[in-house]
Amino acid sequence: MLRLKRLMVFGLFALCAITAFSFWAVGQAGSGAGGAVPAPPRAGVKLAALSTGMTTAVNVTRSPDARWLARAAAQTGIPPRALRAYVAAAVSANDAAPACGIGWNTVAAVGFVESAHGSYGGGKLNSTGQASRPIVGPSLDGAGFAAIADTDAGALDGDARWDHAVGPMQFIPSTWQLAGRDGNGDGRADPFNIDDAALSAASYLCGPGRDLTTAQGWTDAIYAYNQSDPYIRQVRSQAIAYAEKAGTP
């Protein structure tokens, strides 16, 4: 009888221990959605001066200073054409939503993780910011990725059955339909153009009403872009590296 009681006590203790561990494991697995990480510092930038006599009543997207651009591109390893787009995107997004506080280095970090600044698959960006070859991600058919049935009749990704993320910032077609912006002023939003894609990404990260200077705001923004803890850590690490190399304000 004493042995039986001991076994019952031991079994109860083991059950409690297993239950406690299960709750801990679930908490660890879900920490990315609820546990904010500190926002990376915002990288500094020198913008080109406005032309003498230009009115400021017109919303003009400021471009980075040419000398700063060349120097920062060399320091960070970001292609100048991509860096120019990231800076313009951050400036425009902050003009539209002053409370956002997004840094160009966060936009650039997303661009690096998603497509190595448009060089995925051996391609590169031309002088107009267009990818030299279509940047199309793997089929979202549920095999290792989320299953997302076609939403654009294959217009952007060439697949009328499943969706694929497209362009240097890797937008899913259905998201591009909602978030796509014209960043170069040619009258159309093209996910394969770095100006359009970068502005769309920056604007998407800033909404709705996020403050990316805070830990929660920055984490929520990146998590909305890709719901993955390793992804958040990789983007943050890259954004910090760019700020360290290019300097902060």
Secondary structure, 3 states (H helix, E strand, C coil): CHHHHHHHHHHHHHHHHHHHHHHHHHHHHCHHHHCCCCCCCCCCCCECCCCCCCCCCCCCCCCECHHHHHHHHHHHCCCHHHHHHHHHHHHHHHHHCCCCCCCHHHHHHHHHHHHCCCCHHHCCECCCCEECCCCECCCCECCCCCECECCCCCCCCCCCCECCCECCCCECHHHHHHHCCCCCCCCCCCCCEHHHHHHHHHHHHHCCCCCCCCHHHHHHHHHHHCCCHHHHHHHHHHHHHHHHHHCCC
